[in-house]
Amino acid sequence: MEETVLLVIVLLLPLTASLVVTQVNPYHALVMRGILGAIAALIYALFGAADVALTEALVGTMLSITLYAIAVRSSLSMRLGVLEGSPVLDASTSAARQLLQQVRKGLQPQHMRLELAAYASPETLAAALRDREVHSIALEPTSETTGYRLITRVPRLQAILAQQTIVSEVIAA
């Protein structure tokens, strides 16, 4: 009976490892990594290596998950620069709501989130894009345009947002 339980637990290790690798959503991979660490710690404990099990539980599971969560959280966001007082900041117009909805819809399959950053003038907004403080900027509609112009410096974001047909321009990074 004990051998069967041990065999099942040992077989869970490669199964869980393959699930970590195949996850598309990074947050699901994070959960799977925690399960993988817990199974490894359990195996070490069952084999009598309590010190290794404790190290695996603390460092291999808890610390790595914490660091990975921080990395995932900070890397899966798109910073959109807008002018202070812009309707985009509070979605006060239908054009602004439509822009935000389209951007979020484009980012959602990639498990990304949208962060808005306000700038005081068009010059500081352009400088923020040039200095890589933001990934994209939203320019207000003009008399020649019907909607917001979205300019991005990141080709991958341009490809993602082009599927929503909302990126009007890409500048060199």
C-alpha positions in Angstrom: 0.0 0.0 0.0 2.8 2.4 0.9 4.6 1.6 -2.3 1.5 2.4 -4.3 1.0 5.7 -2.6 4.7 6.6 -3.1 4.5 5.6 -6.8 1.4 7.8 -7.4 3.1 10.8 -5.7 6.3 10.2 -7.7 4.3 10.1 -11.0 2.7 13.4 -10.1 6.0 15.1 -10.3 6.6 14.8 -14.1 2.9 15.3 -14.8 2.9 18.6 -12.8 6.1 19.7 -14.4 4.6 19.1 -17.9 1.5 21.1 -16.9 3.8 24.0 -15.8 5.5 24.0 -19.2 2.3 23.8 -21.2 0.3 26.5 -19.4 -0.6 29.5 -21.6 -1.8 31.7 -18.8 1.2 32.7 -16.6 -1.0 32.8 -13.5 -2.0 29.2 -14.0 1.7 28.3 -14.5 2.3 30.0 -11.2 -0.2 27.8 -9.4 1.2 24.7 -11.1 4.7 25.7 -10.0 3.5 25.8 -6.4 1.9 22.4 -6.7 5.1 21.1 -8.3 7.2 22.4 -5.3 4.8 20.9 -2.8 4.9 17.5 -4.5 8.7 17.6 -4.6 8.9 18.6 -0.9 6.5 15.7 -0.1 8.7 13.2 -1.9 11.8 14.4 -0.1 10.0 14.1 3.2 8.7 10.6 2.4 12.3 9.5 1.6 13.5 10.9 4.9 15.2 14.0 3.8 13.4 16.4 6.0 16.1 19.2 5.6 15.8 19.0 1.8 12.0 19.0 2.0 12.0 22.1 4.2 14.4 23.8 1.9 12.3 22.9 -1.2 9.1 24.1 0.6 10.6 27.4 1.6 13.0 28.4 -1.2 11.9 26.3 -4.1 8.2 26.9 -3.6 7.5 30.0 -1.6 10.4 32.2 -2.7 10.3 31.3 -6.3 6.5 31.8 -6.5 6.8 35.2 -4.9 9.5 36.3 -7.2 7.7 34.9 -10.3 4.5 36.6 -9.3 6.2 39.9 -9.0 7.9 39.4 -12.4 4.6 38.3 -14.1 2.7 41.2 -12.6 5.2 43.8 -13.7 5.8 42.5 -17.2 2.2 41.9 -18.3 1.0 45.5 -18.5 0.8 48.1 -21.2 1.4 51.7 -20.2 -0.7 54.1 -22.3 0.3 57.7 -22.1 -2.5 60.3 -22.3 -2.7 64.0 -21.7 -3.9 65.2 -18.3 -7.6 66.1 -18.4 -8.1 63.7 -21.3 -11.5 62.0 -21.5 -9.5 58.7 -21.6 -8.6 59.0 -18.0 -12.1 58.8 -16.7 -13.8 57.4 -19.9 -16.1 60.4 -20.0 -16.9 60.3 -23.7 -18.1 57.5 -25.9 -14.9 57.7 -28.1 -12.7 57.4 -25.0 -14.8 54.4 -23.7 -14.5 52.7 -27.1 -10.7 53.2 -27.2 -10.3 51.7 -23.7 -12.6 48.9 -24.5 -10.8 48.0 -27.7 -7.4 48.2 -26.1 -8.4 46.0 -23.2 -10.1 43.6 -25.6 -6.9 43.4 -27.6 -4.7 42.8 -24.5 -7.1 40.3 -22.8 -6.0 37.2 -24.8 -2.4 37.9 -23.9 -3.4 38.2 -20.2 -2.2 41.8 -20.1 -3.6 44.7 -18.3 -3.8 48.4 -19.2 -2.2 51.2 -17.1 -2.9 54.8 -17.9 -0.2 57.5 -17.3 -1.1 61.2 -17.5 1.2 63.8 -18.9 0.9 67.6 -18.7 1.6 68.5 -22.3 1.9 67.0 -25.8 5.7 67.5 -25.6 6.1 65.5 -22.3 3.7 62.9 -23.7 5.9 62.5 -26.8 9.1 62.5 -24.6 7.6 59.7 -22.5 7.1 57.5 -25.6 10.6 58.4 -26.8 12.2 57.7 -23.4 10.3 54.4 -23.0 8.3 55.5 -20.0 5.2 54.3 -21.8 4.5 51.7 -24.5 2.0 53.7 -26.4 0.3 57.1 -26.4 -3.2 58.1 -27.3 -3.6 61.3 -29.2 -6.9 63.2 -29.0 -9.1 63.3 -32.1 -8.5 66.3 -34.4 -10.6 67.9 -37.0 -9.1 65.6 -39.7 -9.5 62.4 -37.6 -12.7 60.8 -36.2 -11.1 58.9 -33.4 -8.1 58.7 -31.1 -4.7 58.0 -32.7 -2.8 55.3 -30.9 1.0 55.4 -31.4 3.1 52.6 -30.1 6.9 51.9 -30.0 6.6 48.2 -29.5 6.1 46.1 -32.6 4.6 43.2 -30.7 2.0 45.5 -29.1 1.3 46.9 -32.6 0.6 43.4 -33.9 -1.7 42.7 -30.9 -3.6 45.9 -31.2 -3.7 45.9 -35.0 -6.1 42.9 -34.7 -8.5 45.4 -33.1 -7.6 48.0 -35.9 -6.9 50.7 -33.4 -3.2 51.4 -33.9 -2.7 54.1 -36.4 1.0 54.4 -36.2 4.2 52.6 -35.1 7.4 54.5 -34.4 10.9 53.0 -34.3 11.9 51.9 -30.8 
